[in-house]
Structures are given as structure tokens and as C-alpha cells.
Amino acid sequence: MNRLERIVLPANSVGFNYFSFNPPVECAQRVAEMEDVAMAFGNEVVFKNLSLLVRNGDGVAIVGPNGAGKTTLLRLLIGELQSPTGRTKLGSRVKVGYYSQQHEGLNENNTLLDELVYEYGITEEQARRYLGAFLFSGEDVYKQIGGLSGGEKSRLSFLKLMLTGANFLVLDEPTNHLDIPAKEAVEEALMAFPGTFVTVSHDRYFLDKVTNCTCELENGQLTEYNGNYSYYREKKELAQKAAAEAVPVKKAATPVKAVQLEFTDGGHTPIAAAPKPRTQSYSEEKRLELTQRCEAQIAMIEAELKGLEYQMNDPQLQADPQRSGAIASEYQAKEQELEEKYSQWAELTE
């Protein structure tokens, strides 16, 4: 099946024409290719024999469980990491713009206004219009970048990415830490972006709006679905249902119940004791409290895994086998802890 074409909105249909300044240039039809690439940290193999083709105009979502290697895949794509096998190739005239959650491209000593005026050589009036489209208005433009919240830094980083003239955007969780109006600004910018992008995100509503292709990275394998996130979920559920129907169901043997015997006063006639409950029961209030606590712990562990994954991608760390091995072991332990928490959460929500 052919991949659906991504619909690009007219630039003047959003807050302002994001791309009137330094618009992205045309590039090759095959924007990026990965063929038989692999990555491992210490003895832990993240993936191998992985291939991907990104075509001009695509909006590609990379989805999958935490720890599957999604950020690692992005860093291979932009050349920050090198695969020991296969090849990664960018097409002719491709200019990459990378958005990471670390916001490395921001000068924390600048004000927002100075950051745009000095870096892009634009007027103060232009800078104010661009900042206003990403919800920085009035005196906000004089804030020092070092004092911004995580969400504000995310907005500024994304705005700068839009102004680089890149025609291929590689985005790692671009809507993290954003409130609803800020997410809508990012969505509008991508929907009007005339180039190509690949994004890692857990935000299904964002992915449904902006992407036309979904690639699932799980258990070291990359599976492509030619549609947005909802299309991917529908196809995956149909495949799982078909697989389940294809497996013959064996009739389970009737279990033999263990009976605890008690005796009457005469000691001759045994009677069965009342069965004891097998699982602990909670009041609804207590169950809700435990569920919320479990969800908070899951969120914290997932954040820790993301931090460990970033450390594992650090070339300096990879050059130190002892530290790299320690981080890999910690990562594996956290994955196990996360799996246990998910099992606990499933019990509580049954």
C-alpha cells in the first residue's frame, strides 16, 4: 500500500507566515535512508538490521515503548551516533534541524528578543511577531532565557527551529512540557511546514494531526504503517485479533480444589472449611489512592529511563566501557521495575 500524502496547510492560514523568512529549499525526493543499521550499549543490543526510508514531504512518527531506542534512532539519523553496520544517508540539498529535549541551542544569558535579533539578523518588530506566534507577548520578550520554565524553553527552541531554514526536521518529544495553547502553536507550525519531518512522541492527538506515516520500534524491530497514529492502532489491533483467532484454544482442565478439612466433635465426619479469599480487597477510595500512587511512580520511572537513555547516547560515556556498562545495568533494572509497576497498575485497575 502507498503511503498517504501529508496535507500541508497554506502558511497564511496560521498565525503568520512562519516560512516567509528564510524558507526551506527544495531537496531530493529520498530525504533520508537507513539500511541495516544497529546499535548496542555494552552487551545490551538496542536494535539491529533496521532500515527506514523518509521521503520528501513526509511527516513520520516513531512510536514504541520506553527504552526501545527511539531517541537513539534519531541520533543515528542526524549523525550524532554511528552504526557499526549498514549505512545512513541524507539526500542532496537536505538541511537538518534537530529539536532535542535538552535545548542545547539556547544562550541562557540572552533575552528572548536578543536571541532572535542577533542570531537571525532580523528586526525587533519581526522578532516580536515571531515570539508572539509562540505565545511570548508584551514584557515576556525581555525575559532572560536562563530564567524560563521548561515549557517556555521548549516553545523558544521550536520557534528557532522554524527559523533556521531547515527542510528536514528531526524532533524528540516536541510537545513535552507544553500546555494546550502552546501545543496548538507547534501543531500549526508543523501543519504549515512545507518540508519533511520525523518525530518521536507519546502524544497521540498531536501525531494524529501532523503525521502521515507511523513506524513502531519494538523489540529491536521497526514496523511501518502508512497512516497516522489512529490508523496504526487500528491496523495493529486487527493484526492482534487475527493472530489470536488463528491460535487454537485448548480447553483448560478443571482444577482440583484443595479442601481444608475440619472434624465434628465426634472426630469421624469431615466437613469442608469455608474457602479463604485469594486476593486482598480494597475500598474504592483506597484502590484509587494506590492507583494514583502507582501511576505517579510509573511516570517517574519513565522519566528516569529517558535520562539514562540520553546518557547512554553520550559518545564520551560510550568510550568508557566501565561507566557504559554500569549505566546499561541501571537501565535494565529500571526497565524491570517499570514492568513490575505496570503489572501492579493492571491489578489495581481490573
C-alpha positions as CSV (number, residue, x, y, z in Angstrom):
1,M,0.0,0.0,0.0
2,N,1.3,3.5,-0.9
3,R,1.9,6.0,1.9
4,L,-0.8,8.6,2.3
5,E,0.3,12.1,1.2
6,R,0.7,14.6,4.1
7,I,-1.6,17.6,3.7
8,V,0.3,20.9,4.1
9,L,-1.8,23.9,5.1
10,P,-1.2,27.3,3.4
11,A,1.3,29.2,5.5
12,N,-1.1,32.2,5.7
13,S,-3.8,30.1,7.4
14,V,-1.8,30.1,10.7
15,G,-0.9,32.9,13.0
16,F,1.6,34.4,10.5
17,N,3.7,33.1,7.6
18,Y,6.4,31.1,9.6
19,F,8.3,30.5,6.4
20,S,8.4,33.9,4.7
21,F,11.8,34.4,6.5
22,N,14.5,32.0,5.3
23,P,12.1,29.5,3.7
24,P,13.3,25.8,3.3
25,V,14.8,25.0,0.0
26,E,13.7,22.1,-2.2
27,C,15.7,18.9,-1.8
28,A,15.9,15.3,-3.1
29,Q,12.8,13.0,-3.1
30,R,14.7,10.5,-0.8
31,V,15.3,12.7,2.1
32,A,16.9,10.2,4.5
33,E,17.7,6.5,4.3
34,M,18.9,4.0,6.9
35,E,19.8,0.5,5.8
36,D,20.7,-2.4,8.1
37,V,21.8,-0.1,11.0
38,A,22.4,-1.4,14.5
39,M,23.2,0.0,18.0
40,A,24.2,-1.6,21.3
41,F,25.4,-0.2,24.6
42,G,27.8,-2.6,26.2
43,N,26.3,-6.0,25.9
44,E,22.7,-4.7,25.5
45,V,21.6,-4.7,21.9
46,V,19.1,-1.9,21.2
47,F,18.3,-2.9,17.6
48,K,19.9,-4.4,14.5
49,N,19.3,-4.9,10.8
50,L,17.0,-1.8,10.9
51,S,16.0,0.1,7.8
52,L,14.0,3.2,7.1
53,L,13.2,5.5,4.1
54,V,11.9,9.0,4.6
55,R,10.5,10.7,1.5
56,N,10.1,14.3,0.7
57,G,7.0,15.8,2.3
58,D,6.6,13.0,4.8
59,G,5.6,13.5,8.5
60,V,6.9,10.3,10.2
61,A,6.0,9.3,13.7
62,I,8.4,7.0,15.6
63,V,6.4,5.3,18.4
64,G,7.1,2.4,20.8
65,P,7.7,1.6,24.5
66,N,10.2,3.5,26.6
67,G,13.7,2.0,26.2
68,A,13.0,0.7,22.7
69,G,15.7,3.1,21.3
70,K,13.6,5.8,19.7
71,T,16.0,8.7,20.6
72,T,19.0,6.5,19.6
73,L,17.4,6.1,16.2
74,L,17.0,9.9,15.8
75,R,20.6,10.5,16.8
76,L,21.8,7.9,14.2
77,L,19.6,9.7,11.6
78,I,21.3,13.1,12.2
79,G,24.8,11.6,12.5
80,E,25.4,12.2,16.3
81,L,25.9,8.4,16.6
82,Q,27.4,6.0,14.1
83,S,26.1,2.5,13.4
84,P,28.8,-0.3,13.3
85,T,26.8,-1.8,10.4
86,G,24.9,-0.7,7.3
87,R,24.6,3.0,6.3
88,T,22.8,6.2,6.9
89,K,22.4,8.7,4.1
90,L,20.8,12.1,3.7
91,G,19.7,13.2,0.2
92,S,21.1,16.1,-1.8
93,R,20.3,19.6,-0.5
94,V,18.9,18.2,2.7
95,K,19.4,20.6,5.7
96,V,18.7,19.1,9.1
97,G,17.1,20.9,12.0
98,Y,17.2,18.9,15.3
99,Y,15.0,19.5,18.3
100,S,16.1,17.8,21.5
101,Q,14.6,18.0,25.0
102,Q,17.9,19.3,26.3
103,H,17.6,22.7,24.4
104,E,21.3,22.9,23.8
105,G,21.0,25.7,21.2
106,L,19.8,28.4,23.7
107,N,22.1,31.1,25.1
108,E,20.8,31.3,28.7
109,N,22.4,34.8,29.1
110,N,20.3,36.4,26.3
111,T,16.8,37.8,26.4
112,L,14.3,36.2,24.1
113,L,14.4,39.2,21.9
114,D,18.2,39.3,21.7
115,E,18.2,35.6,20.9
116,L,16.3,36.1,17.7
117,V,17.6,39.5,16.6
118,Y,21.3,38.7,16.9
119,E,21.1,35.1,15.7
120,Y,19.0,35.7,12.6
121,G,19.7,39.3,11.8
122,I,16.0,40.3,11.9
123,T,14.4,43.5,13.1
124,E,12.9,43.8,16.6
125,E,9.5,44.1,15.1
126,Q,9.9,40.8,13.2
127,A,11.3,39.1,16.3
128,R,8.2,40.3,18.3
129,R,5.8,38.9,15.7
130,Y,7.6,35.5,15.7
131,L,7.7,35.4,19.5
132,G,4.0,36.4,19.7
133,A,3.0,33.5,17.5
134,F,4.6,31.2,20.1
135,L,2.7,33.0,23.0
136,F,5.5,35.3,24.1
137,S,4.0,38.8,24.3
138,G,4.5,42.2,26.0
139,E,7.3,42.2,28.5
140,D,7.8,38.5,28.1
141,V,10.3,39.2,25.3
142,Y,12.7,40.8,27.8
143,K,12.9,37.7,30.0
144,Q,16.3,36.1,30.3
145,I,16.4,32.6,28.8
146,G,18.1,31.1,31.9
147,G,15.0,32.0,33.9
148,L,12.4,30.4,31.6
149,S,10.4,27.4,32.6
150,G,10.8,24.1,30.8
151,G,7.7,24.7,28.7
152,E,8.9,28.2,27.7
153,K,12.3,26.9,26.6
154,S,10.5,24.2,24.6
155,R,8.5,26.9,22.8
156,L,11.5,29.1,22.1
157,S,13.6,26.2,20.8
158,F,10.8,25.1,18.5
159,L,10.4,28.7,17.2
160,K,14.2,28.9,16.5
161,L,14.0,25.6,14.6
162,M,11.3,27.0,12.4
163,L,13.6,30.0,11.5
164,T,16.7,28.0,10.6
165,G,15.6,27.3,7.0
166,A,15.9,23.5,7.6
167,N,13.9,21.4,5.2
168,F,14.2,18.2,7.3
169,L,13.2,18.4,11.0
170,V,14.1,15.7,13.5
171,L,12.0,16.2,16.6
172,D,12.4,14.4,20.0
173,E,9.2,14.9,22.1
174,P,8.4,18.4,20.8
175,T,5.2,18.8,22.8
176,N,6.6,17.7,26.2
177,H,6.0,20.3,29.0
178,L,3.7,22.3,26.8
179,D,0.2,23.5,27.8
180,I,-2.7,23.2,25.3
181,P,-2.3,26.7,23.6
182,A,1.5,26.0,23.1
183,K,0.8,22.5,21.7
184,E,-1.6,24.1,19.2
185,A,1.1,26.6,18.1
186,V,3.5,23.7,17.5
187,E,0.8,21.7,15.6
188,E,0.0,24.7,13.4
189,A,3.7,25.3,12.6
190,L,4.2,21.7,11.6
191,M,0.9,21.5,9.6
192,A,2.1,24.5,7.6
193,F,5.7,23.3,7.3
194,P,6.4,22.6,3.6
195,G,9.4,20.3,4.3
196,T,9.8,16.8,5.8
197,F,10.0,15.8,9.5
198,V,10.4,12.7,11.7
199,T,9.2,13.0,15.3
200,V,9.3,10.8,18.5
201,S,6.2,11.5,20.6
202,H,3.8,9.8,23.1
203,D,1.1,12.4,22.3
204,R,-1.4,10.5,20.1
205,Y,-3.6,13.6,19.4
206,F,-0.5,15.6,18.2
207,L,0.6,12.7,16.0
208,D,-2.9,12.2,14.5
209,K,-2.9,15.9,13.4
210,V,0.5,16.2,11.9
211,T,1.8,12.8,10.6
212,N,1.1,10.6,7.6
213,C,3.2,7.6,8.5
214,T,3.8,5.7,11.7
215,C,6.8,3.5,12.5
216,E,6.7,1.3,15.6
217,L,10.0,0.4,17.2
218,E,9.6,-2.5,19.5
219,N,11.9,-5.5,20.4
220,G,14.6,-4.3,18.1
221,Q,12.2,-4.3,15.0
222,L,10.8,-1.3,13.0
223,T,7.3,-1.8,11.5
224,E,5.9,0.8,9.2
225,Y,2.2,1.7,8.9
226,N,1.1,4.0,6.1
227,G,-1.1,6.3,8.1
228,N,-1.3,8.4,11.3
229,Y,-1.4,7.1,14.8
230,S,-5.1,6.1,14.8
231,Y,-4.6,4.2,11.6
232,Y,-1.6,2.4,13.2
233,R,-3.6,1.5,16.3
234,E,-6.5,0.2,14.2
235,K,-4.2,-2.0,12.0
236,K,-2.3,-3.3,15.0
237,E,-5.4,-4.3,16.8
238,L,-6.8,-6.1,13.8
239,A,-3.5,-8.0,13.4
240,Q,-3.5,-9.0,17.1
241,K,-7.1,-10.1,16.8
242,A,-6.4,-12.2,13.7
243,A,-3.4,-13.8,15.4
244,A,-5.4,-14.6,18.5
245,E,-8.2,-16.3,16.4
246,A,-5.6,-18.3,14.5
247,V,-4.3,-20.0,17.7
248,P,-6.5,-23.0,18.7
249,V,-7.8,-22.6,22.2
250,K,-7.2,-25.6,24.4
251,K,-9.8,-26.4,26.9
252,A,-8.4,-26.0,30.3
253,A,-8.6,-28.9,32.7
254,T,-11.0,-28.5,35.6
255,P,-8.7,-27.5,38.5
256,V,-8.8,-29.8,41.6
257,K,-9.7,-27.6,44.5
258,A,-7.7,-28.2,47.7
259,V,-10.1,-28.7,50.6
260,Q,-9.1,-28.0,54.2
261,L,-10.8,-30.5,56.4
262,E,-12.3,-29.9,59.8
263,F,-13.8,-32.5,62.1
264,T,-17.0,-32.6,64.0
265,D,-16.9,-33.1,67.8
266,G,-17.0,-36.9,67.3
267,G,-13.9,-36.7,65.1
268,H,-15.3,-39.0,62.4
269,T,-17.2,-36.9,59.9
270,P,-15.0,-34.4,58.0
271,I,-16.6,-31.1,56.8
272,A,-15.1,-28.6,54.3
273,A,-13.9,-25.3,55.8
274,A,-15.1,-22.1,54.3
275,P,-12.7,-21.0,51.5
276,K,-10.5,-18.1,52.2
277,P,-10.3,-15.2,49.8
278,R,-7.3,-15.4,47.5
279,T,-6.8,-11.7,46.9
280,Q,-6.8,-8.7,49.1
281,S,-9.8,-6.4,48.7
282,Y,-9.6,-2.7,49.0
283,S,-12.2,0.0,49.4
284,E,-12.8,2.1,46.3
285,E,-11.1,5.1,48.0
286,K,-8.0,3.1,48.9
287,R,-7.8,1.5,45.4
288,L,-8.0,4.9,43.8
289,E,-5.2,6.2,46.1
290,L,-3.0,3.2,45.3
291,T,-3.7,3.5,41.6
292,Q,-2.8,7.2,41.5
293,R,0.4,6.5,43.5
294,C,1.3,3.7,41.1
295,E,0.7,6.0,38.1
296,A,3.0,8.6,39.6
297,Q,5.7,6.0,40.2
298,I,5.4,4.8,36.6
299,A,5.8,8.4,35.3
300,M,8.9,8.9,37.5
301,I,10.5,5.7,36.3
302,E,9.8,6.5,32.7
303,A,11.4,9.9,33.1
304,E,14.5,8.2,34.7
305,L,14.7,5.8,31.8
306,K,14.6,8.7,29.4
307,G,17.5,10.3,31.3
308,L,19.5,7.1,31.3
309,E,18.9,6.7,27.6
310,Y,20.3,10.1,26.9
311,Q,23.4,9.3,29.0
312,M,23.8,6.0,27.0
313,N,23.8,8.0,23.8
314,D,26.7,10.3,25.0
315,P,29.8,9.4,22.9
316,Q,32.1,10.2,25.9
317,L,30.3,7.7,28.0
318,Q,30.4,5.1,25.3
319,A,34.2,5.5,25.2
320,D,34.3,4.4,28.9
321,P,33.3,0.6,29.0
322,Q,33.0,0.6,32.8
323,R,30.7,3.6,33.0
324,S,28.8,2.5,30.0
325,G,28.2,-1.0,31.4
326,A,27.1,0.5,34.8
327,I,24.5,2.7,33.0
328,A,23.3,-0.2,30.9
329,S,22.8,-2.3,34.1
330,E,20.9,0.5,35.8
331,Y,18.8,0.9,32.7
332,Q,17.9,-2.8,32.7
333,A,17.0,-2.7,36.4
334,K,14.7,0.3,35.8
335,E,13.0,-1.5,32.9
336,Q,12.3,-4.4,35.2
337,E,11.0,-2.0,37.9
338,L,8.7,-0.4,35.3
339,E,7.4,-3.8,34.2
340,E,6.5,-4.6,37.8
341,K,4.8,-1.3,38.3
342,Y,2.7,-1.8,35.2
343,S,1.6,-5.3,36.5
344,Q,0.7,-3.7,39.8
345,W,-1.3,-1.0,38.0
346,A,-3.1,-3.6,35.9
347,E,-4.2,-5.5,39.1
348,L,-5.5,-2.3,40.7
349,T,-7.5,-1.3,37.6
350,E,-9.1,-4.7,36.9
